[in-house]
Amino acid sequence: MSRREGVDIWCEGGAVSAEPAEGARAGAAILEQGGNAMDAAAAACLACAVVEPQAVDIGGYALAAVVLEGETGRVWSVDANTVAPMAATEDMFDTIPIGTGRPTVNELEFGCSVVDQANFYGPLAVSVPGFLGGVGVLSERWGRLPWKAIVEPAKLIVEDGIPYARVAKDVEFKRAAIERYPSSVALLMPEGVTLESPWMRPELVRTLERLGDAGWRDFYGGEIARTIADFVQEQGGILTREDMAAFEPRITEPIAGKYHGADIYTAIAQNGGFSVLDGLADLERDELRSDRDAAYWDSMAKVLTRTWAARLADSPHSGTGWQGTIHLSAADRFGNLVSATITQGGLFGSCLAVPGTGIILAHGMCRFDPHPGRENSVGPGKQPLNNLCPLMIRMKDRDVAMGVRGGRRIVSVAVQLAQRIVDGGVSVYEAAVAPRIHTINGDPLEVSANFDPAIRQALERLGYRTEIPYEVAGGAHGAEFYPAWRRIRAGGNIWAAGI
């Protein structure tokens, strides 16, 4: 079968849609070798992690996925959310009144500042990284190819190097945090590198070779785990070898709901998809007009406001646009589908690199509310609330894997993606590029840059204060399987590749 690539493709063998494009291509290469959608999704996740470590490094804190088994028709949740170290306490971060500097996640999402941003940068921000465990169980539970073959595309990318320009802008943005840690400076700001230089990471090549040979569980119970935990402890963190060894991704029944006759599935809490199901249940009670009518967007904004009021009952602050997340979807000719959202958190996570490994650790602890006594406060062995909302939508004529990146905006936009796919019958590409809104409490109402100015003006006449941010969430990517035709369609904002 010949390779197909683009933002909206049809094929017979299988396809992956992802950002960056290298992730989609890595998945397609695995399909060419005889792998299934789960193999392809796992390889794509690893490729994304090495191409965009600012978004989701090998040390990323979470993977949330929904998997549809084509042979059995069963749908599964894969929960590889981070877990707080057992030494964590709810008062481990010193909260202080909001200062006058540029607001961070703490100020925007939790209404406070944290001394030294210790829950965001450095060793105390590090919890058990869940990303690799999620990738591992996708391959281990459902894959057809050997694990070493899944690792190989990512290793080849690292061996060839990526242009340093791919990370330079984000390195500069995080310079102050990176410069706190010599190991991070050595990795992310190597001497003599220029924008045109290939960014070579021999330490990461060795880590990937080790993972390929020893298996993904070495990251949690072997040499790599010991290296990570010991370094974090040396730096003053609380993550231990025992915390790493105890981690196990959960494969369970998903959370399920219905919307206008479609079955909607998402990963279990503390992942964010339960709020998407709440929003869709609320929408089902409305008679939505066309999205060319301001009334449609007024109804959608009211639903989102109610959804967020329930979601943030004890922390009703505004949201942030997180760059440190990626969504990818995969499908194959057997009817297998995967919808997976993966994350580092903010750019480069904790900004703490582990010497000798090429791994940059995520900052899962910043997903907890730093205030004690709240539902999402820090606790030993506890999982934080996150905004990852992978979706699996089952209809009479097609099955759809879909999702989006973008912090709190993920929840809002995922509701709109599902509504368009079910009610409008649109493709995943059409859903991804359609206008979007986001709001927490109705003020402001964020609208995407492609929003109709006339509708925006009509909403303002209804009393909304509108804003156009840099983006309303980020890249959305999906894959569809049509059982009657045995054909696959894949696409999104950035790229899809298939056979």
C-alpha positions in Angstrom: 0.0 0.0 0.0 1.3 3.5 -0.8 1.7 6.2 1.8 -0.9 8.9 2.0 -0.3 12.2 3.8 -2.1 15.5 4.3 -4.5 17.3 6.6 -7.4 15.1 5.4 -6.7 11.7 4.0 -8.5 8.5 3.1 -6.8 5.1 3.1 -7.5 1.4 3.5 -4.7 0.1 5.7 -4.5 2.5 8.6 -3.7 6.1 9.6 -2.4 8.3 12.4 -3.1 12.0 12.7 -0.9 14.0 15.0 1.2 17.1 15.8 4.1 17.2 14.9 3.9 15.6 11.5 6.9 13.3 12.4 4.6 11.6 14.9 2.0 10.8 12.2 4.8 9.5 9.9 6.3 7.3 12.6 2.8 5.8 13.2 2.4 5.2 9.4 5.8 3.5 9.3 4.7 1.1 11.9 1.5 0.3 10.0 3.7 -0.4 7.0 5.5 -3.0 9.0 2.3 -4.8 9.9 1.5 -3.1 13.1 -2.0 -2.2 14.2 -3.5 1.1 15.4 -2.3 0.5 19.0 1.3 -0.1 17.8 1.1 3.0 15.5 -0.3 5.2 18.4 2.5 4.0 20.7 5.2 4.7 18.2 3.7 8.1 17.3 3.6 9.1 21.0 7.3 8.3 21.3 8.2 10.2 18.1 6.2 13.2 19.3 8.1 13.1 22.6 11.5 13.3 21.0 10.6 15.9 18.4 8.7 18.2 20.8 10.1 17.6 24.3 8.7 21.0 25.3 5.3 19.5 24.8 5.7 15.9 26.0 9.1 14.5 26.9 9.9 10.9 27.6 9.5 12.1 31.2 6.0 13.5 30.5 3.5 13.3 33.4 0.5 11.8 31.7 -1.1 9.8 28.9 -4.9 9.4 28.8 -6.4 7.2 26.0 -9.5 5.5 24.8 -9.0 2.3 22.9 -11.6 0.5 20.7 -10.9 -3.1 19.9 -12.1 -3.8 16.4 -12.5 -7.6 16.9 -14.5 -7.5 20.1 -16.1 -4.0 19.9 -15.0 -3.3 23.5 -13.9 0.1 24.5 -11.2 0.7 27.1 -9.8 3.5 29.1 -6.0 3.8 29.6 -5.2 6.0 32.5 -1.5 6.8 32.9 -2.0 10.0 34.9 0.9 11.0 37.3 0.9 10.0 40.9 2.2 12.2 43.8 5.1 10.7 45.8 4.2 9.1 49.0 6.1 11.7 50.9 3.8 14.5 49.5 1.7 16.5 51.9 -1.1 18.9 51.3 0.8 21.8 52.8 4.1 21.1 51.1 4.0 24.3 49.0 4.0 27.8 50.6 1.1 29.8 49.1 1.2 33.6 49.3 -1.0 36.4 47.9 -0.7 37.1 44.2 2.2 39.3 43.3 2.6 41.9 40.6 4.7 39.9 38.1 3.5 38.1 35.1 0.9 35.6 36.2 1.7 31.9 36.1 -0.6 28.9 36.3 -0.8 29.3 40.1 -2.2 32.8 39.8 -4.5 32.1 36.9 -5.9 28.7 37.9 -5.5 28.6 41.7 -5.7 32.3 42.7 -2.4 32.4 44.6 1.3 32.6 44.2 3.7 29.8 45.3 7.1 30.6 46.9 9.8 30.1 44.3 7.2 28.5 42.0 8.3 25.2 43.7 5.3 23.3 42.4 6.1 24.3 38.9 9.9 24.2 38.5 12.5 22.0 40.0 12.6 18.8 42.0 9.6 19.3 44.2 7.5 19.7 41.1 8.3 16.2 40.0 5.8 13.4 40.5 5.9 9.9 39.0 6.0 10.4 35.2 3.1 8.5 33.7 3.6 9.1 29.9 5.9 6.2 29.2 3.8 3.8 31.2 0.8 4.7 29.0 2.8 4.2 25.8 4.1 0.9 27.2 0.7 -0.6 28.0 -0.7 0.4 24.6 1.9 -1.8 23.0 2.0 -4.5 25.7 -1.8 -5.1 25.9 -2.8 -4.7 22.2 0.2 -4.4 20.0 1.3 -6.9 17.3 4.9 -5.8 16.9 7.8 -6.2 19.3 8.3 -3.3 21.7 11.8 -2.6 20.2 10.2 -2.0 16.9 7.9 0.6 18.5 10.9 2.5 20.0 12.9 2.4 16.7 11.2 5.3 14.8 11.8 7.7 17.8 15.4 6.5 18.1 16.1 7.1 14.4 14.7 10.7 14.7 17.1 11.4 17.6 20.1 9.9 15.9 19.5 12.1 12.9 18.8 15.2 15.1 16.1 17.8 14.7 16.9 21.4 13.8 17.6 23.3 17.1 15.3 26.0 15.8 12.4 23.6 16.7 13.0 24.2 20.4 15.1 27.4 20.5 12.1 29.8 20.9 10.7 27.8 23.8 14.1 27.4 25.4 14.5 31.2 25.4 11.0 31.7 26.8 11.9 29.3 29.7 15.6 30.5 30.0 15.3 31.7 33.6 13.9 28.3 34.9 16.3 26.3 32.7 19.3 28.2 34.0 18.6 27.1 37.6 19.8 23.6 36.8 23.2 22.9 35.2 22.0 19.6 33.7 19.2 21.4 32.0 21.5 24.0 30.6 23.8 21.3 29.2 20.9 19.6 27.5 18.8 22.5 26.3 21.4 25.2 25.7 24.5 23.3 24.4 27.6 25.2 23.5 28.1 26.1 19.9 24.6 25.2 18.7 22.9 27.6 16.3 19.3 27.8 14.9 20.5 25.9 11.8 22.4 23.2 13.7 21.0 19.7 14.2 20.2 19.2 17.9 22.1 16.0 18.7 21.2 14.1 21.9 23.5 11.0 22.3 22.3 10.6 25.9 18.7 10.2 24.8 19.8 7.8 22.1 21.3 5.6 24.8 18.1 5.9 26.9 16.0 4.8 24.0 18.3 1.9 23.2 18.1 0.8 26.9 14.3 1.1 26.7 14.2 -0.9 23.5 16.3 -3.7 25.0 15.1 -3.8 28.6 11.5 -2.9 28.0 9.3 0.1 29.1 9.1 -1.2 32.6 12.8 -0.4 33.1 11.7 3.2 33.3 9.9 2.4 36.5 11.7 -0.5 38.1 15.1 -0.7 36.5 18.3 1.3 35.8 16.4 4.3 34.4 14.1 4.5 37.3 16.9 4.4 39.8 18.8 7.2 37.9 15.7 9.4 37.8 14.7 8.9 41.5 18.2 9.3 42.9 18.8 12.5 40.9 15.5 14.0 42.1 16.4 13.2 45.7 19.9 14.7 45.3 18.2 17.9 44.1 15.9 18.1 47.1 12.9 16.4 45.7 10.7 13.7 47.3 10.3 11.2 44.5 11.8 7.8 45.4 12.7 4.6 43.8 9.7 3.0 45.6 7.3 5.6 44.1 8.6 4.8 40.6 8.4 1.0 41.1 4.8 1.2 42.4 3.4 3.0 39.3 1.1 1.0 37.1 -1.1 2.4 34.4 -4.8 1.4 34.7 -6.7 -0.3 32.0 -10.4 -0.2 32.9 -13.9 0.4 31.5 -14.1 4.0 30.2 -16.6 6.6 31.3 -19.5 6.5 28.9 -22.4 8.8 27.9 -24.8 9.3 25.0 -25.4 12.3 22.8 -28.2 12.3 20.2 -27.9 8.6 19.7 -24.1 8.4 19.6 -22.1 6.5 22.3 -19.4 8.7 23.7 -16.4 7.3 25.7 -13.6 8.9 27.5 -10.8 8.1 29.9 -11.6 7.8 33.6 -11.2 10.6 36.1 -9.0 12.3 37.2 -8.6 12.9 33.5 -11.0 15.7 32.2 -13.4 13.9 29.9 -16.1 13.5 32.5 -16.7 17.2 32.1 -17.1 16.8 28.3 -19.8 14.2 28.9 -21.5 16.6 31.4 -21.4 19.3 28.8 -22.9 17.1 26.1 -25.7 15.9 28.4 -26.5 19.6 29.0 -26.4 20.3 25.3 -28.8 17.5 24.5 -31.5 19.4 26.4 -31.1 22.3 24.0 -32.4 22.7 20.5 -29.3 24.1 18.9 -29.6 26.3 15.9 -27.0 26.5 13.1 -23.6 27.7 14.1 -24.2 30.6 11.7 -26.7 32.0 14.3 -25.5 33.8 17.4 -28.1 31.8 19.3 -26.0 28.6 18.8 -23.0 30.2 20.4 -25.0 31.8 23.2 -26.4 28.3 24.0 -22.9 26.8 23.8 -21.4 29.5 26.1 -24.1 28.9 28.7 -23.5 25.2 28.6 -19.7 25.7 29.0 -20.3 28.1 31.9 -22.4 25.5 33.8 -19.9 22.7 33.0 -17.0 24.7 34.4 -19.0 25.8 37.5 -19.4 22.1 38.3 -15.9 21.2 37.4 -14.2 24.0 39.5 -16.5 24.1 42.5 -13.8 25.0 44.9 -11.3 26.7 42.6 -13.3 28.9 40.2 -10.4 30.8 38.5 -9.6 31.5 34.9 -7.7 29.1 32.7 -4.5 29.0 30.8 -3.4 27.9 27.3 -0.9 25.1 27.8 1.6 24.5 25.1 2.8 21.3 26.7 0.2 18.8 25.4 -0.3 16.8 22.2 -3.3 14.8 20.9 -3.1 12.0 18.4 -5.5 9.5 16.9 -5.0 6.2 15.1 -7.2 3.7 13.2 -6.6 0.6 11.2 -8.4 -1.7 8.7 -9.4 -4.1 11.5 -11.5 -1.4 13.1 -9.1 -0.7 16.0 -9.0 2.9 17.0 -6.9 4.9 19.6 -7.5 8.4 20.9 -4.6 9.5 23.0 -3.7 12.8 24.7 -0.2 13.1 26.1 1.4 15.9 28.1 4.5 17.4 29.7 2.4 20.1 31.4 3.9 23.5 30.6 6.8 24.0 28.3 9.6 21.6 29.3 7.6 20.7 32.5 9.8 21.1 35.6 12.7 22.3 33.4 14.8 19.7 35.3 16.8 17.4 33.1 18.3 14.1 34.4 22.0 13.9 33.6 23.1 11.1 31.4 19.6 10.3 30.2 18.4 13.1 27.9 15.1 13.1 29.9 13.4 16.3 31.0 11.0 15.6 33.9 7.4 16.9 33.8 5.9 18.9 36.7 2.8 16.8 37.6 2.7 18.4 41.1 1.6 21.7 39.6 -1.7 20.1 38.5 -2.7 19.9 42.2 -4.2 22.9 43.9 -1.4 24.2 46.2 -4.0 25.2 48.9 -4.6 22.5 51.5 -8.1 21.2 52.3 -9.5 21.2 48.7 -10.7 18.3 46.6 -7.7 18.7 44.3 -5.1 19.4 47.0 -1.8 17.5 47.2 -1.9 14.1 48.9 0.4 11.1 49.1 -0.1 8.7 46.2 -2.9 10.9 44.8 -3.6 11.7 41.2 -4.3 15.3 40.2 -7.1 16.6 38.2 -6.1 17.2 34.6 -7.7 18.5 31.4 -7.0 15.5 29.0 -10.1 14.6 27.2 -9.5 11.8 24.6 -12.8 10.9 23.0 -14.2 7.8 21.2 -17.5 8.4 19.4 -19.5 5.4 18.1 -22.3 6.0 15.6 -24.2 3.8 13.2 -22.0 4.5 10.2 -18.6 5.2 11.7 -16.4 5.2 14.7 -14.4 8.3 15.5 -11.3 8.9 17.7 -10.9 12.6 18.4 -9.2 15.0 20.8 -7.4 18.3 21.2 -4.6 20.0 23.1 -4.7 23.3 25.0 -5.0 23.2 28.8 -8.4 24.1 30.2 -9.6 25.0 26.8 -9.4 21.3 25.9 -12.6 20.6 27.8 -14.6 23.4 26.1 -13.4 22.6 22.6 -13.9 18.9 23.0 -17.6 19.5 23.7 -17.8 21.4 20.4 -15.8 18.8 18.4 -18.1 16.0 19.6 -21.3 18.1 18.9 -20.2 18.9 15.4 -19.2 15.3 14.6 -22.5 13.9 15.8 -25.0 16.6 14.9 -23.4 17.9 11.8 -21.9 14.7 10.4 -18.7 16.5 9.7 -15.3 14.8 9.3 -12.6 15.1 11.9 -10.7 17.6 9.7 -13.8 19.8 9.3 -14.4 19.6 13.1 -10.8 20.5 13.8 -10.7 23.7 11.7 -14.2 25.0 12.5 -14.7 28.1 14.7 -14.4 27.6 18.5 -15.2 29.3 21.7 -14.0 29.0 25.3 -15.2 30.5 28.6 -15.1 29.6 32.2 -17.7 31.9 33.6 -19.1 33.8 30.5 -16.6 36.7 30.9 -14.6 36.9 28.7 -15.9 34.8 25.9 -12.9 33.7 23.8 -13.5 33.3 20.1 -11.1 31.8 17.6 -9.5 33.9 14.9 -11.7 32.4 12.2 -14.9 33.4 13.9 -17.5 35.3 11.9 -17.2 39.0 12.9 -20.9 39.5 12.4 -21.7 36.7 14.9 -19.1 38.1 17.3 -20.8 41.5 17.1 -24.2 39.8 17.7 -22.8 38.1 20.8 -21.5 41.4 22.1 -25.0 42.9 21.7 -26.2 40.0 23.9 -23.8 41.2 26.6 -20.7 39.1 26.1 -17.2 40.6 26.2 -15.3 38.8 23.5 -11.6 38.3 23.1 -9.5 36.6 20.3 -6.5 34.9 22.0 -3.5 33.4 20.2 -5.5 30.2 20.0 -8.7 28.7 21.5 -7.0 25.4 22.4 -4.6 24.0 19.9 -4.3 21.2 17.3 -7.2 18.7 17.1 -6.6 15.4 15.4 -8.9 12.5 14.7 -9.3 9.2 12.9 -12.5 7.6 11.6 -13.3 4.0 10.6 -16.2 3.3 8.3 -17.2 -0.4 8.8 -19.4 -0.8 5.7 -16.5 0.4 3.5 -13.6 -0.9 5.6 -12.0 2.5 5.0 -10.2 5.0 7.2 -10.3 8.8 7.2 -7.8 10.8 9.3 -7.0 14.5 9.6 -6.7 17.6 11.8 -5.1 20.9 12.1 -1.5 19.7 11.4 -1.0 16.3 9.7 -2.1 12.8 9.0 -0.2 9.9 7.5 -1.5 6.4 6.5 -1.4 3.5 4.1 
